[in-house]
Amino acid sequence: MNKKRCSWCEGDPIYEAYHDSEWGVPIKDDPSLFEYLILESFQAGLSWITILKKRPAFRKAFDNFDCRIMSQYKEEKLIALAQDKGIVRNKLKIKSAVQNACAFIKVQEEFGSFSQFYWAHTDGKPIKNKIQKNKDIPPFTELSIKISRDLKKRGFNFVGPTIVYAFMQATGMVNDHITTCFKY
């Protein structure tokens, strides 16, 4: 018997595996949150499947998304990343990843963890929407606008409301699985 999934992932084994095991599952550990934040920022203007397929190369290129190491990247590392065919070679996004690593560390220092800062926006609880069809999933919400503004104020880049909403979905802050999906 086939599982009923959200239609956006159907037909691609990588997408289906991501949907079934990751998307919408609440994440509260900082290393995973940082990885998703960086990957979502690289996704801007691209499809998520492109990023998923490149995720192993991203992990290798960005030192497994260790924010402490990334915050110390120098110009020669940025040049090497811009030539790495395994990742998205957008120089602004690469530079932004380093900027976001520095901002992430500052948030950790201020709040004890990025997770505490992030999940405080929902009192630590996921938002469970009642989406009937994929076309009804909003590109952003009032909350993603608020979080986006808060992140930008703290020095983050490539964190507009749409990117933040995708981050919220990916990290399980919001459950946007359609109501007929087995993950709902």
Accessible surface in RSA format (square Angstrom, percent):
REM  Atomic radii and reference values for relative SASA: ProtOr
REM  Chains: A
REM  Algorithm: Lee & Richards
REM  Probe-radius: 1.40
REM  Slices: 20
REM RES _ NUM      All-atoms   Total-Side   Main-Chain    Non-polar    All polar
REM                ABS   REL    ABS   REL    ABS   REL    ABS   REL    ABS   REL
RES MET A   1   237.95 123.2 151.28 100.1  86.68 206.4 128.50 109.2 109.45 145.0
RES ASN A   2   142.76  98.4 121.78 117.7  20.98  50.5  30.03  72.3 112.72 109.0
RES LYS A   3   109.90  53.6  94.00  57.7  15.90  37.8  60.84  54.8  49.06  52.3
RES LYS A   4   108.54  53.0 101.77  62.4   6.77  16.1  65.32  58.8  43.22  46.0
RES ARG A   5    40.38  17.0  40.38  20.6   0.00   0.0   0.25   0.3  40.13  24.3
RES CYS A   6     0.00   0.0   0.00   0.0   0.00   0.0   0.00   0.0   0.00   0.0
RES SER A   7    64.06  54.1  51.67  69.0  12.39  28.5  33.58  71.5  30.47  42.7
RES TRP A   8    72.57  29.1  48.19  23.3  24.38  57.2  58.68  31.3  13.89  22.5
RES CYS A   9     0.00   0.0   0.00   0.0   0.00   0.0   0.00   0.0   0.00   0.0
RES GLU A  10    87.93  50.5  63.09  47.7  24.85  59.2  24.32  47.0  63.62  51.9
RES GLY A  11    72.02  88.8   0.00   N/A  72.02  88.8  40.05 109.9  31.97  71.6
RES ASP A  12    35.36  24.8  34.34  34.2   1.02   2.4  13.31  31.3  22.05  22.0
RES PRO A  13   105.30  76.7  97.08  88.5   8.22  29.9 100.44  82.9   4.86  30.2
RES ILE A  14    77.75  44.2  72.66  54.1   5.09  12.3  76.47  55.1   1.28   3.5
RES TYR A  15    36.03  16.8  36.03  20.5   0.00   0.0  18.75  14.1  17.28  21.3
RES GLU A  16    40.97  23.5  40.97  31.0   0.00   0.0   4.36   8.4  36.61  29.9
RES ALA A  17    59.46  54.7  50.68  78.2   8.78  20.0  58.67  82.6   0.80   2.1
RES TYR A  18     6.15   2.9   3.90   2.2   2.25   5.8   4.18   3.1   1.97   2.4
RES HIS A  19     0.00   0.0   0.00   0.0   0.00   0.0   0.00   0.0   0.00   0.0
RES ASP A  20    30.05  21.0  20.97  20.9   9.09  21.5  13.36  31.4  16.69  16.6
RES SER A  21    76.62  64.7  53.25  71.1  23.36  53.8  47.15 100.4  29.47  41.3
RES GLU A  22    42.15  24.2  39.80  30.1   2.35   5.6  22.69  43.9  19.45  15.9
RES TRP A  23    19.19   7.7  19.00   9.2   0.19   0.4   8.32   4.4  10.87  17.6
RES GLY A  24    13.34  16.5   0.00   N/A  13.34  16.5   1.90   5.2  11.44  25.6
RES VAL A  25    57.58  37.9  56.30  51.0   1.27   3.1  57.58  50.0   0.00   0.0
RES PRO A  26    64.80  47.2  46.95  42.8  17.85  64.9  46.95  38.8  17.85 110.9
RES ILE A  27    24.01  13.7  20.86  15.5   3.15   7.6  24.01  17.3   0.00   0.0
RES LYS A  28   100.78  49.2  83.26  51.1  17.52  41.7  57.21  51.5  43.57  46.4
RES ASP A  29    71.00  49.7  62.95  62.7   8.06  19.1  43.48 102.3  27.52  27.4
RES ASP A  30    18.28  12.8  15.44  15.4   2.85   6.7  11.74  27.6   6.54   6.5
RES PRO A  31    96.29  70.2  87.73  80.0   8.56  31.1  93.69  77.4   2.60  16.2
RES SER A  32    36.97  31.2  33.82  45.1   3.14   7.2   8.10  17.2  28.87  40.4
RES LEU A  33     0.00   0.0   0.00   0.0   0.00   0.0   0.00   0.0   0.00   0.0
RES PHE A  34     1.21   0.6   1.21   0.8   0.00   0.0   1.21   0.7   0.00   0.0
RES GLU A  35    23.59  13.5  23.59  17.9   0.00   0.0   3.07   5.9  20.52  16.8
RES TYR A  36    11.18   5.2  11.18   6.4   0.00   0.0   9.30   7.0   1.88   2.3
RES LEU A  37     0.14   0.1   0.12   0.1   0.02   0.1   0.12   0.1   0.02   0.1
RES ILE A  38     0.00   0.0   0.00   0.0   0.00   0.0   0.00   0.0   0.00   0.0
RES LEU A  39     0.08   0.0   0.08   0.1   0.00   0.0   0.08   0.1   0.00   0.0
RES GLU A  40     5.30   3.0   5.25   4.0   0.04   0.1   0.00   0.0   5.30   4.3
RES SER A  41     0.57   0.5   0.57   0.8   0.00   0.0   0.38   0.8   0.19   0.3
RES PHE A  42     0.00   0.0   0.00   0.0   0.00   0.0   0.00   0.0   0.00   0.0
RES GLN A  43    36.16  20.2  36.16  26.4   0.00   0.0   1.42   3.0  34.74  26.3
RES ALA A  44    25.38  23.3  16.10  24.8   9.28  21.1  21.03  29.6   4.35  11.5
RES GLY A  45    84.97 104.8   0.00   N/A  84.97 104.8  44.57 122.3  40.40  90.5
RES LEU A  46    71.18  39.6  56.30  40.3  14.87  37.4  63.59  44.7   7.59  20.4
RES SER A  47    53.97  45.6  41.55  55.5  12.42  28.6  43.35  92.3  10.62  14.9
RES TRP A  48    27.25  10.9  24.75  12.0   2.50   5.9  24.64  13.1   2.61   4.2
RES ILE A  49    31.05  17.7  31.05  23.1   0.00   0.0  31.05  22.4   0.00   0.0
RES THR A  50    43.00  30.6  39.48  40.0   3.53   8.4  22.72  30.5  20.28  30.7
RES ILE A  51     0.10   0.1   0.10   0.1   0.00   0.0   0.10   0.1   0.00   0.0
RES LEU A  52     9.49   5.3   2.10   1.5   7.39  18.6   2.10   1.5   7.39  19.9
RES LYS A  53   117.64  57.4  91.78  56.3  25.86  61.6  50.40  45.4  67.24  71.6
RES LYS A  54    57.24  27.9  54.98  33.7   2.26   5.4  31.50  28.4  25.73  27.4
RES ARG A  55    28.51  12.0  28.51  14.5   0.00   0.0   0.67   0.9  27.84  16.9
RES PRO A  56    91.75  66.9  82.17  74.9   9.58  34.8  85.70  70.8   6.05  37.6
RES ALA A  57    31.70  29.2  23.20  35.8   8.51  19.3  29.75  41.9   1.95   5.2
RES PHE A  58     0.00   0.0   0.00   0.0   0.00   0.0   0.00   0.0   0.00   0.0
RES ARG A  59    88.20  37.0  88.05  44.9   0.15   0.3  22.00  30.1  66.20  40.1
RES LYS A  60   181.11  88.4 157.25  96.5  23.86  56.8 110.30  99.3  70.81  75.4
RES ALA A  61     8.89   8.2   0.44   0.7   8.45  19.2   8.85  12.5   0.05   0.1
RES PHE A  62     0.00   0.0   0.00   0.0   0.00   0.0   0.00   0.0   0.00   0.0
RES ASP A  63    53.61  37.6  40.95  40.8  12.66  29.9  11.56  27.2  42.05  41.9
RES ASN A  64   116.31  80.2  98.11  94.8  18.20  43.8  24.97  60.1  91.34  88.3
RES PHE A  65     5.31   2.7   1.07   0.7   4.24  11.0   1.07   0.7   4.24  12.1
RES ASP A  66    57.92  40.6  49.47  49.2   8.45  20.0  17.91  42.2  40.00  39.9
RES CYS A  67    14.98  11.3  12.78  14.2   2.20   5.2   0.17   0.4  14.81  16.0
RES ARG A  68   126.95  53.3 123.58  63.0   3.37   8.0  62.15  84.9  64.80  39.3
RES ILE A  69    82.95  47.2  78.22  58.3   4.74  11.4  82.25  59.2   0.70   1.9
RES MET A  70     0.00   0.0   0.00   0.0   0.00   0.0   0.00   0.0   0.00   0.0
RES SER A  71    19.71  16.7   6.10   8.1  13.61  31.3   3.31   7.0  16.40  23.0
RES GLN A  72   117.22  65.5 109.70  80.2   7.51  17.9  42.90  91.3  74.32  56.4
RES TYR A  73    25.29  11.8   8.67   4.9  16.62  43.2  11.55   8.7  13.74  16.9
RES LYS A  74   137.70  67.2 132.63  81.4   5.07  12.1 100.06  90.1  37.64  40.1
RES GLU A  75   115.63  66.4 109.02  82.5   6.61  15.7  54.72 105.8  60.91  49.7
RES GLU A  76   141.32  81.1 132.58 100.3   8.74  20.8  45.34  87.7  95.98  78.4
RES LYS A  77    60.59  29.6  57.28  35.1   3.31   7.9  31.42  28.3  29.16  31.1
RES LEU A  78    31.11  17.3  28.75  20.6   2.36   5.9  29.20  20.5   1.91   5.1
RES ILE A  79    89.50  50.9  86.88  64.7   2.62   6.3  89.49  64.4   0.01   0.0
RES ALA A  80    55.91  51.4  45.70  70.5  10.21  23.2  50.08  70.5   5.83  15.4
RES LEU A  81     4.07   2.3   3.54   2.5   0.53   1.3   4.02   2.8   0.05   0.1
RES ALA A  82    17.46  16.1   6.61  10.2  10.85  24.7   6.61   9.3  10.85  28.8
RES GLN A  83   124.45  69.6 109.07  79.7  15.37  36.6  39.38  83.8  85.06  64.5
RES ASP A  84    47.24  33.1  38.96  38.8   8.28  19.6  15.63  36.8  31.61  31.5
RES LYS A  85   164.28  80.1 144.76  88.8  19.52  46.5  88.31  79.5  75.97  80.9
RES GLY A  86    27.15  33.5   0.00   N/A  27.15  33.5  22.58  62.0   4.57  10.2
RES ILE A  87     3.01   1.7   0.00   0.0   3.01   7.3   0.00   0.0   3.01   8.2
RES VAL A  88    19.21  12.6  15.07  13.6   4.15  10.0  19.21  16.7   0.00   0.0
RES ARG A  89   114.63  48.1  93.87  47.9  20.75  49.4  14.37  19.6 100.25  60.8
RES ASN A  90    57.67  39.8  47.91  46.3   9.76  23.5  14.02  33.7  43.65  42.2
RES LYS A  91   153.61  74.9 144.64  88.7   8.97  21.4  89.15  80.2  64.46  68.7
RES LEU A  92   125.90  70.1 122.43  87.6   3.47   8.7 122.59  86.1   3.30   8.9
RES LYS A  93    12.92   6.3  12.50   7.7   0.42   1.0   6.70   6.0   6.22   6.6
RES ILE A  94     2.11   1.2   2.11   1.6   0.00   0.0   2.11   1.5   0.00   0.0
RES LYS A  95   133.28  65.0 132.37  81.2   0.92   2.2  75.73  68.2  57.55  61.3
RES SER A  96     1.46   1.2   0.26   0.3   1.21   2.8   1.11   2.4   0.36   0.5
RES ALA A  97     0.00   0.0   0.00   0.0   0.00   0.0   0.00   0.0   0.00   0.0
RES VAL A  98    19.44  12.8  19.44  17.6   0.00   0.0  19.44  16.9   0.00   0.0
RES GLN A  99    77.30  43.2  69.69  50.9   7.61  18.1  31.53  67.1  45.77  34.7
RES ASN A 100     0.01   0.0   0.01   0.0   0.00   0.0   0.00   0.0   0.01   0.0
RES ALA A 101     0.00   0.0   0.00   0.0   0.00   0.0   0.00   0.0   0.00   0.0
RES CYS A 102    49.46  37.4  46.16  51.5   3.30   7.7  21.31  54.0  28.14  30.3
RES ALA A 103     4.54   4.2   2.32   3.6   2.22   5.0   4.04   5.7   0.50   1.3
RES PHE A 104     1.10   0.5   1.10   0.7   0.00   0.0   1.10   0.7   0.00   0.0
RES ILE A 105    18.24  10.4  18.24  13.6   0.00   0.0  18.24  13.1   0.00   0.0
RES LYS A 106   135.91  66.3 131.62  80.8   4.30  10.2  76.45  68.8  59.46  63.3
RES VAL A 107     2.19   1.4   1.80   1.6   0.39   0.9   2.15   1.9   0.05   0.1
RES GLN A 108    31.72  17.7  28.07  20.5   3.65   8.7   8.38  17.8  23.34  17.7
RES GLU A 109   126.38  72.6  90.79  68.7  35.59  84.7  47.53  91.9  78.85  64.4
RES GLU A 110   112.58  64.6  76.20  57.6  36.38  86.6  40.82  78.9  71.76  58.6
RES PHE A 111    68.03  34.0  54.06  33.5  13.97  36.3  60.63  36.8   7.40  21.2
RES GLY A 112    64.39  79.4   0.00   N/A  64.39  79.4  33.11  90.9  31.28  70.1
RES SER A 113    24.81  21.0  24.35  32.5   0.46   1.1  22.28  47.4   2.53   3.5
RES PHE A 114     0.02   0.0   0.02   0.0   0.00   0.0   0.02   0.0   0.00   0.0
RES SER A 115    12.06  10.2  12.00  16.0   0.06   0.1   5.83  12.4   6.23   8.7
RES GLN A 116   116.34  65.1 103.92  75.9  12.42  29.6  39.45  84.0  76.89  58.3
RES PHE A 117     5.46   2.7   4.06   2.5   1.39   3.6   4.45   2.7   1.01   2.9
RES TYR A 118     0.17   0.1   0.17   0.1   0.00   0.0   0.17   0.1   0.00   0.0
RES TRP A 119     8.40   3.4   8.40   4.1   0.00   0.0   8.40   4.5   0.00   0.0
RES ALA A 120    67.81  62.3  44.94  69.3  22.87  52.0  53.25  75.0  14.56  38.6
RES HIS A 121    35.73  19.5  11.42   7.9  24.30  62.2  11.77  12.1  23.95  27.9
RES THR A 122    19.70  14.0   4.29   4.3  15.41  36.7  13.65  18.3   6.05   9.1
RES ASP A 123   120.04  84.1  95.51  95.1  24.52  58.0  25.59  60.2  94.45  94.2
RES GLY A 124    25.40  31.3   0.00   N/A  25.40  31.3  17.20  47.2   8.20  18.4
RES LYS A 125   140.37  68.5 139.08  85.3   1.29   3.1  93.89  84.5  46.48  49.5
RES PRO A 126    64.04  46.7  45.57  41.5  18.47  67.1  45.57  37.6  18.47 114.8
RES ILE A 127    63.22  36.0  59.08  44.0   4.13  10.0  63.22  45.5   0.00   0.0
RES LYS A 128   118.53  57.8  92.70  56.9  25.82  61.5  52.14  46.9  66.39  70.7
RES ASN A 129    39.69  27.4  36.02  34.8   3.67   8.8   9.04  21.7  30.65  29.6
RES LYS A 130   156.58  76.4 134.00  82.2  22.58  53.8  77.40  69.7  79.18  84.3
RES ILE A 131    17.28   9.8  15.98  11.9   1.30   3.1  17.28  12.4   0.00   0.0
RES GLN A 132   115.58  64.6 103.11  75.4  12.47  29.7  41.05  87.4  74.52  56.5
RES LYS A 133   119.21  58.2 116.32  71.4   2.89   6.9  68.47  61.6  50.75  54.1
RES ASN A 134    34.78  24.0  22.16  21.4  12.62  30.4  21.11  50.8  13.67  13.2
RES LYS A 135   164.60  80.3 124.17  76.2  40.43  96.3  99.32  89.4  65.28  69.5
RES ASP A 136    69.82  48.9  48.86  48.6  20.96  49.6  23.80  56.0  46.02  45.9
RES ILE A 137    34.97  19.9  19.48  14.5  15.49  37.3  19.49  14.0  15.48  42.0
RES PRO A 138    42.87  31.2  35.26  32.1   7.60  27.6  40.39  33.3   2.47  15.4
RES PRO A 139    85.45  62.3  72.87  66.4  12.58  45.7  83.86  69.2   1.59   9.9
RES PHE A 140    93.58  46.8  85.27  52.8   8.30  21.6  85.27  51.7   8.30  23.8
RES THR A 141    41.76  29.7  34.34  34.8   7.42  17.7  40.54  54.5   1.22   1.8
RES GLU A 142   143.77  82.5 135.06 102.2   8.71  20.7  68.39 132.3  75.37  61.5
RES LEU A 143    33.91  18.9  29.03  20.8   4.88  12.3  31.94  22.4   1.97   5.3
RES SER A 144     0.00   0.0   0.00   0.0   0.00   0.0   0.00   0.0   0.00   0.0
RES ILE A 145    31.57  18.0  31.57  23.5   0.00   0.0  31.57  22.7   0.00   0.0
RES LYS A 146   120.06  58.6 116.20  71.3   3.86   9.2  75.34  67.8  44.71  47.6
RES ILE A 147     0.02   0.0   0.02   0.0   0.00   0.0   0.02   0.0   0.00   0.0
RES SER A 148     1.64   1.4   1.64   2.2   0.00   0.0   0.31   0.7   1.33   1.9
RES ARG A 149   167.55  70.4 161.60  82.4   5.96  14.2  59.55  81.4 108.01  65.5
RES ASP A 150    25.33  17.7  21.70  21.6   3.63   8.6  10.68  25.1  14.65  14.6
RES LEU A 151     0.21   0.1   0.21   0.2   0.00   0.0   0.21   0.1   0.00   0.0
RES LYS A 152   107.96  52.7  92.40  56.7  15.57  37.1  53.47  48.1  54.49  58.0
RES LYS A 153   157.91  77.0 120.01  73.6  37.89  90.2  86.97  78.3  70.94  75.6
RES ARG A 154    58.54  24.6  41.02  20.9  17.52  41.7  17.77  24.3  40.76  24.7
RES GLY A 155    32.35  39.9   0.00   N/A  32.35  39.9  31.00  85.1   1.35   3.0
RES PHE A 156     7.64   3.8   0.00   0.0   7.64  19.9   0.00   0.0   7.64  21.9
RES ASN A 157    60.99  42.1  59.99  58.0   1.00   2.4   3.32   8.0  57.67  55.7
RES PHE A 158    54.11  27.1  42.83  26.5  11.28  29.4  51.59  31.3   2.52   7.2
RES VAL A 159     0.45   0.3   0.00   0.0   0.45   1.1   0.00   0.0   0.45   1.2
RES GLY A 160    18.62  23.0   0.00   N/A  18.62  23.0  15.77  43.3   2.85   6.4
RES PRO A 161    42.57  31.0  42.57  38.8   0.00   0.0  42.57  35.1   0.00   0.0
RES THR A 162    74.66  53.1  73.33  74.3   1.33   3.2  56.74  76.2  17.92  27.1
RES ILE A 163    20.99  11.9  19.61  14.6   1.38   3.3  20.88  15.0   0.11   0.3
RES VAL A 164     0.17   0.1   0.00   0.0   0.17   0.4   0.17   0.1   0.00   0.0
RES TYR A 165     3.83   1.8   3.83   2.2   0.00   0.0   3.70   2.8   0.13   0.2
RES ALA A 166    25.93  23.8  23.76  36.7   2.17   4.9  24.47  34.5   1.47   3.9
RES PHE A 167     0.00   0.0   0.00   0.0   0.00   0.0   0.00   0.0   0.00   0.0
RES MET A 168     1.37   0.7   1.37   0.9   0.00   0.0   1.37   1.2   0.00   0.0
RES GLN A 169    19.19  10.7  19.02  13.9   0.17   0.4   0.13   0.3  19.06  14.5
RES ALA A 170     0.54   0.5   0.54   0.8   0.00   0.0   0.54   0.8   0.00   0.0
RES THR A 171     0.00   0.0   0.00   0.0   0.00   0.0   0.00   0.0   0.00   0.0
RES GLY A 172     0.46   0.6   0.00   N/A   0.46   0.6   0.00   0.0   0.46   1.0
RES MET A 173     0.00   0.0   0.00   0.0   0.00   0.0   0.00   0.0   0.00   0.0
RES VAL A 174     2.40   1.6   2.13   1.9   0.27   0.7   2.13   1.8   0.27   0.7
RES ASN A 175    20.23  14.0  20.23  19.5   0.00   0.0   4.96  11.9  15.26  14.8
RES ASP A 176     0.65   0.5   0.00   0.0   0.65   1.5   0.00   0.0   0.65   0.6
RES HIS A 177     3.38   1.8   3.38   2.3   0.00   0.0   2.43   2.5   0.95   1.1
RES ILE A 178    10.38   5.9  10.38   7.7   0.00   0.0  10.38   7.5   0.00   0.0
RES THR A 179    42.17  30.0  24.20  24.5  17.97  42.8  18.95  25.5  23.22  35.1
RES THR A 180    84.81  60.3  66.34  67.3  18.47  44.0  70.79  95.1  14.02  21.2
RES CYS A 181     6.69   5.1   0.00   0.0   6.69  15.7   0.01   0.0   6.68   7.2
RES PHE A 182    88.79  44.4  51.21  31.7  37.58  97.8  63.44  38.5  25.35  72.6
RES LYS A 183    60.59  29.6  41.04  25.2  19.55  46.5  17.10  15.4  43.49  46.3
RES TYR A 184    61.23  28.6  36.82  20.9  24.41  63.5  48.61  36.5  12.61  15.5
END  Absolute sums over single chains surface
CHAIN  1 A     9381.5       7685.6       1695.9       5317.4       4064.0
END  Absolute sums over all chains
TOTAL          9381.5       7685.6       1695.9       5317.4       4064.0
